[in-house]
Amino acid sequence: MRLLTLAACAAAILSGPPLRALELPQAPTAAAAAPADPGAATAATQSQDEHVAPAPPRETMPDMSYESMAQMMQMDDRQRRGALLIDQLEWGEADGAGALNWNGQAWYGGDYNKLWLKTEGQHFDGTTRDADVEALWDHVFSRWWSLQTGARHDFPEGPARNWLALGVEGLAPYFFEVEATAYVGDAGRTAARLRAEYELLLSQRLIMQPYFEVNAYGQDDPQRQIGSGISDFQLALRLRYEIRREFAPYLGLAWMRRTGRTADFAREAGESADAVWAVLGIRVWF
């Protein structure tokens, strides 16, 4: 009986359609399970998200006055501000004698026009010498430069002198701060001054500042011991540490050389034509 059953089953299999191989699901490989570069998909998604145009504004901005626009955007270039910078307030000593030197400026105005005050001088051996004050109108005429015009008053040890001033101040290539001014005084007197300085950041707080200045005059002024031509030039190197941006003590070394007739006047007065002195001071601004 069992033989008959097996024979019937075999006949049914042989007479039916051919059997297909059983296809079993295969486990995914590591390459198929994960993308070739996981960061690529994320980057692509971020790129797509970042380049999607923003939704249009629901409300349009109404017409408004300049004052309202400047107040809303906090970008008023006509707002007036002021500042005071005491760039050099220092004690220097040369040949056993000490002197107090100062160089400062203050300004008030907007982004394009300002009232600018400058002063510098030296108090030595109980007297004030080589001191002056300038009142200038400052007008920005390019991205890096401004025009300055006004008046200068000298109050040295000798007679006072008054000048009309015209010059430029700004930032030269390679970040040199430059100031060049021409002066016209009474009795046909003329003068010129050129200054340049550079700030080298040794760190975020330690700054090296080279400084150069040269002065020239159109004619002799024996009462002030000044000769025509280039009268003097000065080189200095100061190293300051900014405890705060607004307050920085410094130390440095300066050298001044009188030339031409100015050097002759100095020798006749018993003074040296050149001097080297060490300085210790502070730099403050508000």
MIMINU-703953 format. One line per 8 residues: number of its first residue (from 1); their letters; for each residue x, y, z of N, C-alpha, C, CB. Coordinates in steps of 0.02 Angstrom, whole numbers, padded with zeros to 5 digits. Glycine has a CB too. Example, Ala and Ser with C-alpha at 12.3 -4.5 7.8 and 13.67 -1.06 7.14 Angstrom:
2
1 = as = 00660:-00284:00390:00615:-00225:00390:00660:-00165:00390:00565:-00224:00452  00642:-00112:00354:00684:-00053:00357:00645:00002:00394:00704:-00030:00286
This chain:
286
1 = mrlltlaa = 00042:-00060:00000:00000:00000:00000:00044:00062:00000:-00047:00000:00061  00094:00060:00043:00140:00118:00045:00176:00127:-00021:00191:00109:00102  00193:00074:-00055:00227:00079:-00119:00183:00111:-00171:00250:00010:-00142  00117:00095:-00171:00071:00124:-00218:00065:00200:-00207:00003:00091:-00212  00065:00220:-00144:00058:00292:-00128:00118:00330:-00151:00048:00303:-00053  00180:00305:-00139:00241:00338:-00161:00244:00343:-00236:00301:00302:-00135  00219:00287:-00271:00221:00288:-00344:00174:00341:-00371:00203:00220:-00371  00115:00350:-00339:00068:00402:-00361:00096:00471:-00352:00001:00395:-00324
9 = caaailsg = 00130:00481:-00297:00159:00548:-00284:00213:00564:-00335:00188:00553:-00212  00255:00514:-00351:00308:00525:-00399:00280:00541:-00467:00355:00464:-00402  00227:00505:-00486:00196:00518:-00551:00167:00588:-00554:00141:00466:-00566  00137:00611:-00498:00108:00679:-00498:00162:00732:-00505:00068:00691:-00434  00219:00721:-00473:00273:00770:-00478:00301:00774:-00548:00328:00754:-00428  00311:00714:-00579:00340:00712:-00645:00293:00741:-00698:00358:00641:-00663  00229:00733:-00688:00181:00757:-00737:00165:00832:-00728:00117:00717:-00733  00181:00863:-00671:00165:00934:-00658:00218:00981:-00685:00157:00945:-00583
17 = pplralel = 00209:01047:-00676:00258:01098:-00700:00323:01093:-00661:00229:01170:-00694  00377:01115:-00692:00442:01110:-00657:00442:01155:-00595:00500:01130:-00704  00476:01132:-00543:00480:01168:-00480:00534:01223:-00484:00496:01120:-00421  00519:01282:-00456:00568:01337:-00453:00610:01332:-00389:00531:01406:-00456  00671:01356:-00396:00714:01356:-00337:00687:01404:-00286:00788:01374:-00356  00690:01385:-00224:00665:01426:-00170:00714:01484:-00158:00656:01383:-00105  00688:01545:-00166:00730:01604:-00157:00723:01628:-00085:00710:01660:-00207  00778:01627:-00048:00779:01649:00022:00806:01721:00026:00821:01601:00066
25 = pqaptaaa = 00778:01762:00068:00804:01831:00076:00875:01829:00104:00759:01873:00122  00917:01873:00077:00986:01876:00099:00996:01937:00144:01034:01879:00038  01040:01931:00191:01056:01986:00237:01093:02041:00199:01099:01962:00298  01077:02103:00210:01111:02158:00174:01184:02162:00195:01076:02225:00187  01225:02180:00146:01297:02188:00160:01309:02254:00196:01338:02184:00095  01370:02264:00221:01387:02326:00258:01384:02386:00211:01457:02321:00290  01405:02375:00147:01405:02430:00099:01335:02452:00083:01440:02410:00036  01287:02402:00078:01219:02419:00063:01182:02447:00122:01182:02359:00037
33 = aapadpga = 01202:02426:00183:01167:02449:00243:01180:02522:00258:01187:02408:00303  01240:02547:00243:01257:02617:00259:01280:02652:00196:01313:02620:00313  01269:02717:00191:01292:02754:00132:01368:02755:00130:01264:02825:00131  01395:02766:00070:01468:02766:00062:01500:02821:00104:01486:02776:-00012  01469:02880:00109:01496:02935:00148:01439:02962:00191:01526:02992:00102  01437:02945:00256:01381:02967:00298:01375:03043:00299:01389:02941:00369  01432:03080:00297:01429:03152:00299:01403:03183:00236:01495:03180:00314  01407:03146:00180:01386:03174:00116:01311:03187:00115:01405:03128:00058
41 = ataatqsq = 01273:03138:00141:01201:03147:00141:01181:03205:00186:01166:03084:00164  01215:03210:00244:01200:03266:00290:01217:03332:00258:01237:03258:00355  01278:03334:00226:01299:03396:00194:01251:03416:00138:01370:03390:00167  01230:03366:00099:01184:03380:00045:01119:03408:00072:01172:03318:00003  01095:03378:00127:01033:03402:00156:01040:03473:00181:01011:03356:00213  01096:03488:00216:01107:03556:00240:01112:03605:00183:01170:03559:00283  01148:03585:00130:01154:03629:00072:01086:03644:00042:01200:03598:00020  01045:03593:00036:00979:03603:00008:00937:03649:00053:00943:03537:-00001
49 = dehvapap = 00943:03638:00119:00905:03680:00165:00928:03752:00163:00910:03653:00236  00994:03763:00158:01020:03830:00159:01004:03869:00095:01095:03829:00170  00994:03835:00041:00982:03868:-00023:00908:03873:-00039:01018:03832:-00078  00867:03853:00008:00795:03862:-00003:00778:03935:00007:00754:03816:00044  00744:03964:-00039:00726:04034:-00034:00680:04045:00026:00692:04058:-00099  00691:04100:00064:00647:04112:00121:00577:04129:00099:00675:04169:00164  00532:04120:00145:00463:04136:00130:00455:04211:00121:00416:04110:00185  00413:04232:00077:00403:04304:00068:00376:04336:00131:00354:04318:00009
57 = pretmpdm = 00393:04400:00143:00369:04433:00204:00293:04438:00205:00399:04503:00210  00267:04429:00264:00194:04434:00270:00170:04506:00266:00171:04403:00334  00214:04552:00290:00195:04622:00290:00252:04663:00259:00179:04647:00361  00236:04709:00217:00286:04753:00186:00299:04812:00232:00264:04777:00116  00361:04838:00229:00379:04895:00271:00348:04959:00243:00455:04903:00277  00316:04997:00284:00287:05060:00259:00341:05112:00249:00234:05087:00309  00324:05164:00213:00370:05220:00204:00382:05253:00272:00343:05271:00153  00446:05270:00285:00462:05301:00349:00517:05352:00339:00484:05247:00401
65 = syesmaqm = 00525:05396:00386:00575:05449:00383:00644:05420:00397:00559:05506:00432  00695:05460:00382:00764:05438:00396:00774:05425:00470:00814:05490:00373  00746:05468:00512:00755:05460:00584:00723:05394:00608:00724:05519:00621  00663:05378:00583:00631:05316:00603:00669:05255:00579:00559:05314:00576  00694:05258:00516:00733:05202:00489:00798:05193:00529:00749:05214:00415  00833:05248:00544:00896:05243:00582:00884:05216:00652:00930:05311:00585  00829:05237:00683:00815:05213:00750:00797:05139:00749:00758:05253:00781  00760:05116:00700:00741:05046:00696:00801:05002:00681:00687:05037:00643
73 = mqmddrqr = 00844:05022:00635:00901:04981:00615:00964:04996:00655:00916:04992:00542  00962:05048:00697:01019:05067:00738:01081:05077:00695:01032:05013:00792  01073:05113:00640:01128:05127:00593:01127:05200:00573:01122:05081:00530  01123:05245:00621:01120:05316:00607:01191:05342:00598:01083:05353:00663  01212:05356:00535:01280:05382:00523:01283:05457:00534:01302:05366:00452  01228:05488:00554:01230:05559:00571:01231:05570:00647:01170:05594:00541  01231:05517:00685:01232:05525:00758:01301:05551:00779:01217:05458:00793  01301:05598:00825:01364:05629:00848:01391:05593:00909:01352:05704:00863
81 = rgallidq = 01457:05584:00908:01492:05551:00962:01557:05588:00976:01506:05476:00945  01586:05574:01032:01649:05605:01050:01697:05555:01081:01637:05663:01098  01761:05572:01081:01812:05529:01110:01872:05571:01132:01835:05475:01060  01907:05547:01181:01968:05578:01206:02023:05525:01208:01958:05611:01276  02079:05539:01175:02135:05492:01174:02198:05528:01198:02146:05464:01103  02226:05503:01253:02292:05526:01275:02341:05472:01252:02295:05537:01354  02369:05483:01193:02410:05432:01162:02477:05425:01198:02422:05449:01089  02504:05481:01222:02568:05479:01258:02565:05526:01318:02627:05499:01211
89 = lewgeadg = 02572:05498:01376:02581:05536:01437:02638:05501:01474:02515:05541:01482  02698:05528:01467:02757:05490:01485:02810:05533:01519:02786:05457:01424  02851:05498:01557:02909:05529:01589:02971:05500:01555:02909:05516:01667  03012:05546:01530:03073:05524:01497:03134:05554:01530:03072:05543:01424  03190:05520:01523:03252:05543:01554:03309:05534:01505:03266:05506:01620  03347:05588:01496:03405:05587:01452:03460:05630:01483:03387:05612:01381  03521:05603:01485:03579:05639:01511:03567:05662:01583:03596:05698:01467  03532:05621:01622:03520:05637:01692:03465:05688:01705:03582:05662:01721
97 = agalnwng = 03430:05712:01654:03376:05760:01662:03311:05729:01641:03390:05825:01620  03258:05743:01678:03193:05714:01664:03146:05764:01631:03161:05688:01727  03097:05739:01594:03049:05782:01559:02982:05746:01555:03074:05800:01488  02929:05784:01559:02862:05758:01550:02838:05774:01480:02813:05789:01604  02820:05723:01442:02797:05731:01374:02723:05711:01369:02839:05689:01325  02686:05746:01326:02617:05727:01314:02600:05734:01240:02570:05770:01357  02551:05693:01220:02525:05695:01152:02454:05667:01155:02570:05653:01102  02406:05709:01142:02336:05688:01148:02292:05721:01097:02310:05701:01217
105 = qawyggdy = 02232:05695:01091:02183:05723:01044:02113:05706:01067:02195:05697:00973  02066:05747:01045:01995:05736:01060:01955:05757:00999:01972:05775:01123  01899:05722:00988:01856:05741:00932:01783:05731:00950:01874:05699:00870  01741:05768:00914:01669:05763:00923:01636:05776:00855:01644:05813:00977  01588:05733:00838:01551:05743:00776:01522:05677:00750:01597:05773:00723  01503:05678:00686:01474:05619:00654:01526:05579:00617:01419:05639:00607  01502:05535:00572:01548:05492:00535:01587:05529:00482:01510:05435:00503  01561:05585:00458:01593:05619:00402:01624:05687:00421:01542:05630:00348
113 = nklwlkte = 01599:05718:00472:01624:05784:00492:01633:05786:00567:01576:05841:00468  01692:05811:00588:01708:05812:00659:01746:05876:00675:01749:05750:00680  01741:05897:00738:01786:05947:00766:01842:05909:00801:01748:05995:00815  01904:05923:00782:01961:05884:00806:02010:05931:00842:01996:05847:00748  02029:05913:00903:02078:05950:00942:02139:05906:00954:02048:05974:01009  02199:05936:00945:02261:05899:00955:02309:05943:00995:02293:05879:00887  02349:05911:01036:02399:05947:01074:02458:05901:01089:02369:05975:01140  02517:05931:01093:02577:05896:01112:02626:05945:01141:02608:05858:01051
121 = gqhfdgtt = 02674:05921:01178:02724:05965:01207:02769:05929:01256:02691:06025:01240  02811:05969:01288:02860:05942:01335:02871:05993:01390:02927:05925:01300  02872:05969:01452:02888:06011:01509:02956:05987:01536:02832:06007:01565  03005:06031:01529:03074:06012:01544:03107:06067:01585:03114:05998:01480  03137:06047:01641:03176:06093:01683:03134:06155:01703:03239:06115:01646  03071:06142:01720:03028:06196:01743:02998:06239:01690:03066:06238:01788  03010:06225:01627:02982:06265:01572:02946:06220:01522:03038:06305:01536  02898:06248:01486:02862:06213:01434:02892:06231:01366:02786:06230:01435
129 = rdadveal = 02909:06181:01327:02941:06192:01263:02910:06147:01210:03017:06181:01267  02916:06169:01148:02892:06131:01091:02819:06109:01101:02936:06069:01079  02777:06153:01127:02707:06137:01140:02663:06173:01090:02688:06156:01212  02609:06140:01071:02561:06171:01025:02493:06139:01035:02583:06164:00952  02442:06174:01011:02374:06149:01011:02342:06166:00944:02332:06179:01070  02303:06119:00917:02271:06129:00852:02196:06118:00858:02301:06080:00799  02158:06160:00824:02086:06153:00818:02071:06144:00744:02048:06215:00848  02043:06085:00726:02036:06067:00655:01965:06044:00641:02085:06013:00636
137 = wdhvfsrw = 01944:06057:00579:01883:06026:00552:01905:05966:00511:01841:06077:00509  01877:05909:00527:01895:05846:00495:01837:05822:00452:01914:05791:00548  01852:05810:00387:01801:05787:00340:01826:05726:00302:01783:05844:00291  01789:05672:00306:01807:05610:00271:01791:05618:00196:01769:05548:00300  01842:05607:00153:01832:05614:00081:01844:05548:00044:01877:05667:00054  01868:05497:00078:01875:05431:00048:01869:05379:00102:01943:05423:00009  01876:05316:00082:01865:05262:00131:01915:05265:00188:01870:05195:00096  01978:05283:00174:02030:05280:00224:02059:05348:00244:02085:05237:00200
145 = wslqtgar = 02038:05402:00212:02071:05466:00222:02021:05521:00238:02112:05484:00160  02045:05570:00275:02005:05629:00292:02047:05691:00282:01978:05625:00364  02013:05745:00265:02045:05811:00257:02037:05849:00322:02013:05850:00198  02091:05882:00344:02089:05920:00405:02114:05991:00392:02132:05886:00460  02075:06040:00414:02094:06110:00406:02073:06149:00467:02061:06140:00342  02114:06198:00486:02100:06236:00546:02158:06281:00564:02083:06190:00603  02172:06285:00629:02223:06330:00655:02266:06295:00706:02191:06393:00685  02328:06318:00713:02375:06291:00762:02406:06350:00800:02432:06248:00727
153 = hdfpegpa = 02414:06341:00865:02445:06392:00908:02503:06360:00945:02393:06422:00958  02563:06390:00937:02623:06367:00972:02633:06411:01034:02685:06370:00926  02645:06378:01090:02662:06416:01151:02727:06388:01181:02604:06413:01203  02782:06400:01146:02846:06373:01168:02878:06420:01220:02893:06363:01109  02942:06406:01233:02978:06449:01280:02987:06519:01252:03046:06418:01296  02992:06526:01186:02999:06592:01155:02932:06622:01139:03040:06587:01091  02930:06667:01089:02866:06699:01070:02818:06649:01039:02879:06757:01021  02754:06662:01050:02702:06618:01023:02695:06629:00948:02634:06631:01058
161 = rnwlalgv = 02674:06577:00913:02662:06580:00841:02593:06551:00826:02718:06541:00802  02561:06581:00775:02496:06558:00752:02500:06537:00679:02442:06612:00762  02465:06483:00662:02469:06455:00595:02399:06435:00571:02516:06394:00594  02390:06438:00506:02334:06405:00473:02357:06336:00450:02307:06447:00412  02315:06286:00458:02335:06217:00445:02291:06185:00391:02332:06175:00509  02322:06144:00350:02287:06105:00299:02325:06040:00290:02281:06144:00231  02289:05984:00298:02324:05920:00293:02276:05862:00284:02366:05908:00354  02304:05803:00283:02266:05741:00276:02289:05693:00331:02276:05709:00205
169 = eglapyff = 02244:05649:00349:02259:05597:00399:02221:05534:00379:02240:05620:00472  02254:05478:00385:02220:05416:00367:02264:05355:00373:02194:05421:00297  02240:05302:00342:02273:05237:00346:02303:05220:00278:02223:05183:00368  02370:05218:00276:02405:05202:00214:02408:05127:00204:02477:05231:00216  02428:05103:00144:02436:05031:00134:02480:04999:00187:02464:05017:00065  02465:04936:00203:02499:04898:00255:02486:04926:00324:02574:04897:00242  02430:04964:00332:02404:04986:00396:02451:05034:00433:02391:04926:00440  02485:05077:00396:02523:05131:00426:02477:05190:00436:02585:05150:00381
177 = eveatayv = 02475:05216:00497:02436:05276:00512:02478:05337:00496:02412:05276:00587  02454:05379:00451:02494:05434:00425:02457:05500:00436:02509:05424:00349  02495:05551:00453:02469:05619:00461:02518:05667:00428:02457:05637:00536  02494:05706:00379:02536:05755:00344:02500:05822:00342:02553:05730:00271  02533:05874:00368:02501:05939:00375:02549:05994:00354:02478:05950:00448  02522:06043:00318:02559:06103:00298:02531:06163:00336:02555:06115:00221  02575:06210:00353:02556:06267:00394:02580:06332:00361:02585:06261:00466  02539:06384:00369:02556:06451:00345:02545:06499:00403:02514:06471:00282
185 = gdagrtaa = 02598:06536:00421:02594:06583:00477:02603:06655:00456:02644:06566:00528  02609:06699:00505:02618:06769:00491:02689:06782:00468:02601:06813:00553  02701:06840:00440:02767:06861:00415:02795:06812:00364:02815:06867:00474  02751:06779:00327:02773:06734:00274:02802:06668:00298:02824:06768:00233  02790:06650:00360:02817:06587:00386:02777:06527:00359:02815:06586:00463  02812:06474:00345:02781:06411:00323:02813:06353:00361:02788:06401:00246  02775:06299:00367:02801:06240:00402:02764:06179:00376:02792:06247:00479  02792:06121:00392:02761:06057:00372:02780:06005:00424:02783:06035:00301
193 = rlraeyel = 02735:05957:00433:02746:05903:00481:02721:05838:00452:02712:05918:00549  02760:05786:00459:02741:05719:00436:02751:05670:00493:02783:05697:00374  02699:05631:00506:02702:05580:00558:02678:05513:00530:02658:05601:00619  02707:05460:00556:02685:05393:00536:02697:05346:00595:02724:05368:00472  02652:05300:00604:02659:05250:00657:02625:05185:00635:02629:05275:00724  02644:05133:00669:02618:05066:00652:02610:05027:00716:02667:05028:00602  02557:04988:00720:02544:04947:00779:02554:04873:00761:02472:04960:00806  02603:04843:00793:02619:04773:00782:02594:04733:00841:02695:04762:00771
201 = llsqrlim = 02544:04690:00830:02514:04651:00884:02557:04589:00897:02441:04631:00866  02594:04590:00952:02632:04532:00973:02586:04480:01005:02688:04551:01021  02532:04504:01035:02479:04462:01062:02416:04505:01062:02496:04435:01135  02362:04480:01092:02301:04518:01095:02307:04579:01140:02244:04474:01117  02356:04580:01184:02363:04635:01231:02431:04670:01227:02353:04610:01301  02481:04637:01201:02549:04664:01197:02560:04692:01127:02602:04610:01214  02573:04758:01123:02575:04792:01058:02640:04833:01054:02513:04838:01049  02675:04824:00999:02735:04863:00984:02716:04919:00935:02792:04818:00954
209 = qpyfevna = 02738:04981:00951:02719:05039:00911:02780:05079:00890:02670:05084:00950  02805:05069:00828:02856:05114:00801:02825:05181:00782:02891:05082:00740  02864:05234:00789:02839:05302:00777:02893:05343:00743:02818:05336:00844  02872:05384:00694:02918:05427:00657:02886:05495:00648:02937:05396:00588  02926:05548:00656:02902:05617:00646:02958:05659:00618:02875:05647:00712  02941:05704:00571:02989:05751:00542:02955:05818:00535:03017:05726:00474  02992:05872:00552:02966:05940:00547:03011:05982:00502:02961:05973:00618  02981:06028:00464:03019:06071:00419:02989:06141:00422:03018:06043:00347
217 = ygqddpqr = 03032:06191:00411:03011:06261:00413:03038:06297:00352:03035:06296:00478  03001:06348:00329:03020:06384:00269:03072:06437:00279:02960:06415:00239  03081:06462:00340:03130:06514:00353:03155:06510:00425:03101:06583:00339  03211:06543:00439:03239:06542:00506:03194:06580:00555:03310:06573:00506  03193:06555:00616:03158:06588:00671:03205:06587:00731:03089:06554:00687  03254:06633:00734:03305:06630:00787:03275:06636:00857:03355:06684:00777  03220:06672:00865:03190:06680:00931:03166:06613:00959:03132:06729:00927  03152:06566:00916:03131:06500:00939:03184:06446:00924:03065:06481:00905
225 = qigsgisd = 03242:06468:00903:03297:06422:00888:03278:06370:00835:03320:06387:00952  03246:06395:00782:03225:06351:00728:03256:06377:00663:03147:06349:00722  03286:06333:00625:03315:06351:00561:03272:06328:00503:03384:06321:00555  03286:06355:00445:03248:06337:00385:03266:06266:00362:03260:06387:00328  03222:06236:00324:03233:06167:00300:03207:06117:00352:03307:06155:00286  03231:06056:00347:03212:06005:00396:03245:06022:00462:03234:05932:00372  03204:06036:00512:03231:06058:00577:03247:06000:00623:03181:06104:00610  03205:05948:00623:03217:05892:00668:03176:05832:00646:03200:05911:00742
233 = fqlalrlr = 03197:05775:00668:03157:05714:00658:03165:05670:00719:03177:05677:00594  03117:05627:00728:03114:05586:00788:03094:05514:00771:03064:05616:00839  03127:05467:00803:03111:05396:00798:03098:05370:00868:03168:05356:00763  03047:05329:00876:03030:05302:00941:03002:05232:00933:02980:05347:00979  03010:05193:00986:02982:05126:00988:02953:05116:01058:03037:05072:00972  02888:05103:01060:02853:05095:01124:02818:05027:01126:02802:05152:01136  02822:04996:01184:02791:04931:01195:02740:04939:01251:02844:04876:01212  02676:04928:01234:02623:04937:01284:02587:04872:01297:02574:04991:01262
241 = yeirrefa = 02558:04868:01357:02518:04810:01376:02449:04835:01394:02551:04771:01436  02399:04813:01357:02331:04837:01367:02297:04797:01422:02291:04834:01301  02299:04823:01483:02262:04792:01538:02188:04791:01521:02275:04830:01605  02165:04847:01496:02101:04853:01461:02114:04891:01397:02047:04889:01506  02068:04887:01351:02078:04923:01288:02086:04998:01301:02020:04911:01240  02054:05022:01354:02055:05093:01368:02115:05115:01410:01992:05113:01403  02153:05068:01436:02208:05086:01481:02267:05039:01469:02186:05082:01556  02325:05070:01453:02383:05030:01437:02447:05065:01460:02387:05016:01361
249 = pylglawm = 02483:05039:01508:02550:05065:01524:02600:05042:01470:02573:05041:01594  02653:05081:01462:02703:05064:01412:02771:05089:01433:02683:05093:01343  02821:05062:01399:02889:05086:01405:02919:05088:01335:02932:05040:01452  02972:05128:01328:02999:05136:01261:03065:05172:01260:02950:05171:01217  03087:05183:01199:03151:05217:01186:03140:05265:01128:03209:05165:01171  03165:05327:01136:03155:05378:01084:03221:05412:01069:03103:05431:01107  03226:05434:01005:03286:05469:00982:03265:05528:00940:03333:05421:00941  03292:05587:00956:03276:05648:00920:03341:05680:00895:03237:05698:00965
257 = rrtgrtad = 03339:05703:00832:03398:05732:00801:03379:05799:00770:03428:05685:00747  03413:05853:00790:03406:05918:00758:03455:05921:00700:03418:05976:00808  03435:05956:00647:03476:05959:00587:03483:06032:00564:03447:05915:00531  03533:06045:00522:03541:06110:00489:03550:06166:00538:03482:06124:00445  03517:06222:00523:03523:06281:00564:03492:06270:00633:03489:06339:00531  03443:06227:00639:03414:06212:00704:03465:06180:00750:03353:06166:00697  03507:06136:00723:03560:06106:00762:03612:06159:00783:03594:06050:00723  03626:06206:00738:03673:06259:00755:03646:06302:00812:03687:06303:00694
265 = fareages = 03582:06320:00809:03553:06359:00863:03557:06322:00930:03479:06377:00847  03546:06256:00928:03548:06217:00990:03619:06216:01019:03524:06145:00977  03669:06208:00977:03738:06207:01001:03757:06275:01030:03786:06187:00945  03734:06329:00997:03750:06395:01023:03718:06407:01092:03725:06448:00974  03661:06374:01105:03628:06380:01170:03655:06331:01221:03554:06371:01162  03707:06293:01202:03736:06245:01248:03698:06179:01253:03739:06275:01315  03657:06164:01204:03619:06102:01203:03647:06055:01150:03544:06115:01190  03631:05992:01157:03654:05942:01109:03607:05941:01048:03657:05872:01141
273 = adavwavl = 03635:05924:00991:03594:05920:00931:03551:05857:00928:03639:05923:00870  03569:05808:00966:03528:05747:00967:03523:05722:01039:03558:05692:00921  03474:05680:01050:03462:05654:01118:03427:05586:01113:03419:05703:01160  03443:05543:01160:03411:05478:01166:03385:05473:01237:03462:05419:01150  03323:05452:01245:03295:05446:01311:03247:05387:01316:03259:05511:01331  03245:05359:01376:03198:05306:01391:03134:05336:01419:03228:05255:01441  03078:05306:01404:03014:05334:01426:02973:05280:01462:02974:05362:01365  02931:05304:01507:02884:05262:01543:02819:05301:01548:02910:05241:01615
281 = girvwf = 02764:05273:01523:02703:05311:01523:02641:05269:01518:02704:05359:01466  02585:05302:01506:02520:05269:01500:02485:05296:01438:02476:05279:01564  02442:05253:01411:02398:05272:01355:02326:05260:01377:02415:05231:01289  02284:05312:01372:02216:05309:01398:02169:05338:01345:02209:05347:01466  02110:05308:01338:02058:05339:01297:01990:05327:01327:02061:05312:01225  01945:05374:01313:01877:05371:01339:01828:05376:01281:01865:05428:01391
